[in-house]
Amino acid sequence: MPRRSVTTGYSSSHSIYIGAIEMSSDLIHEFILSTWLDGYAYAAPVGIRVARSGALKARIYRGGRLWKACATCSAFVLNACLDPRPFILSILDRSRLEFENSEMLALPALRDCEGYVECIKIGSVDRGHYLDLYLQPIHGVARRLKPYTRALGLGIELLIELTRIWVGVRSCDEIKGFLEDAIDRMGRVWVSEYVEVLRRELERACKPS
Ligand SMILES: Cc1cc2nc3c(=O)[nH]c(=O)nc-3n(C[C@H](O)[C@H](O)[C@H](O)COP(=O)(O)O)c2cc1C
């Protein structure tokens, strides 16, 4: 496994490389985790950080299929996607995601991402509301580069707020202003049906029951 650690210019952070995939110790990186679950390709967004040991660490909240996948599966692909569209599909319309077999472990890897990291589970700690999941990266595949777009951050932040509203850790009233502003900004930098899909899902999630 080609892997090295270098100190970067940003304070005391350092980077690890899994093949050509770079991860910085001072950032949480948003990946789309995928694996075989109950015989089907399963995918969901997950935040990943580099633990002090050099392992990759995720915090997985209890309940749902993401929890089940992380508690029961032994190997995963972390798909590195700059484009918010695969994130949106993995939450709102999974059947439209396209997969191919990963190079080493033959797990489902997303076709439409910049690259991916294949990982083996090396441990997990049940902390009640959530699970700490530890992964050993074993192989990194980098495919392409895309230029930055302002739709990146906006799309991901909106999706995160939507999933928080779903599980009740955020109230719509709390973030109404942010949601309206973010959707408005997104419409200016992203000509897409997905802006409408997100607007609709957020309106639905915020309707008083
Ligand atoms: C960018 C992004 C990052 C996320 N990171 C996490 C995470 O680290 N842990 C977690 O439990 N859920 C996280 N979520 C929420 C899950 O991906 C989401 O609840 C997913 O729909 C779970 O699928 P399920 O219904 O199949 O369990 C994240 C969502 C987004 C949009």
The ligand as a Tripos MOL2 file, in Angstrom:
@<TRIPOS>MOLECULE
LIG
   31    33     1     0     0
SMALL
NO_CHARGES

@<TRIPOS>ATOM
      1 C1        -22.3000   15.2990    3.7390 C.3       1 LIG1
      2 C2        -22.9770   14.4060    4.7340 C.ar      1 LIG1
      3 C3        -22.2060   13.7890    5.7060 C.ar      1 LIG1
      4 C4        -22.8010   12.9120    6.6210 C.ar      1 LIG1
      5 N1        -22.0190   12.3270    7.5830 N.ar      1 LIG1
      6 C5        -22.5780   11.4510    8.4520 C.ar      1 LIG1
      7 C6        -21.7560   10.8190    9.4490 C.ar      1 LIG1
      8 O1        -20.5340   11.0520    9.5470 O.2       1 LIG1
      9 N2        -22.3560    9.9250   10.2870 N.ar      1 LIG1
     10 C7        -23.6970    9.6380   10.2110 C.ar      1 LIG1
     11 O2        -24.1610    8.8130   11.0020 O.2       1 LIG1
     12 N3        -24.4950   10.2340    9.2890 N.ar      1 LIG1
     13 C8        -23.9640   11.1280    8.4100 C.ar      1 LIG1
     14 N4        -24.7540   11.7380    7.4550 N.ar      1 LIG1
     15 C9        -26.1790   11.3840    7.3780 C.3       1 LIG1
     16 C10       -26.3900   10.0480    6.6440 C.3       1 LIG1
     17 O3        -25.6040    9.9170    5.4720 O.3       1 LIG1
     18 C11       -27.8650    9.9590    6.2540 C.3       1 LIG1
     19 O4        -28.6240   10.0060    7.4300 O.3       1 LIG1
     20 C12       -28.1920    8.7570    5.4220 C.3       1 LIG1
     21 O5        -29.3920    9.0780    4.7430 O.3       1 LIG1
     22 C13       -28.3970    7.5060    6.2420 C.3       1 LIG1
     23 O6        -28.9810    6.5480    5.4160 O.3       1 LIG1
     24 P1        -29.9460    5.3840    5.9600 P.3       1 LIG1
     25 O7        -31.2990    5.9960    6.0120 O.co2     1 LIG1
     26 O8        -29.7870    4.3460    4.8830 O.co2     1 LIG1
     27 O9        -29.4260    4.9510    7.3100 O.co2     1 LIG1
     28 C14       -24.2030   12.6490    6.5520 C.ar      1 LIG1
     29 C15       -24.9740   13.2950    5.5700 C.ar      1 LIG1
     30 C16       -24.3710   14.1650    4.6720 C.ar      1 LIG1
     31 C17       -25.2170   14.8410    3.6450 C.3       1 LIG1
@<TRIPOS>BOND
     1     1     2 1
     2     2     3 ar
     3     2    30 ar
     4     3     4 ar
     5     4     5 ar
     6     4    28 ar
     7     5     6 ar
     8     6     7 ar
     9     6    13 1
    10     7     8 2
    11     7     9 ar
    12     9    10 ar
    13    10    11 2
    14    10    12 ar
    15    12    13 ar
    16    13    14 ar
    17    14    15 1
    18    14    28 ar
    19    15    16 1
    20    16    17 1
    21    16    18 1
    22    18    19 1
    23    18    20 1
    24    20    21 1
    25    20    22 1
    26    22    23 1
    27    23    24 1
    28    24    25 2
    29    24    26 1
    30    24    27 1
    31    28    29 ar
    32    29    30 ar
    33    30    31 1
@<TRIPOS>SUBSTRUCTURE
     1 LIG1         1 GROUP 0 **** ****
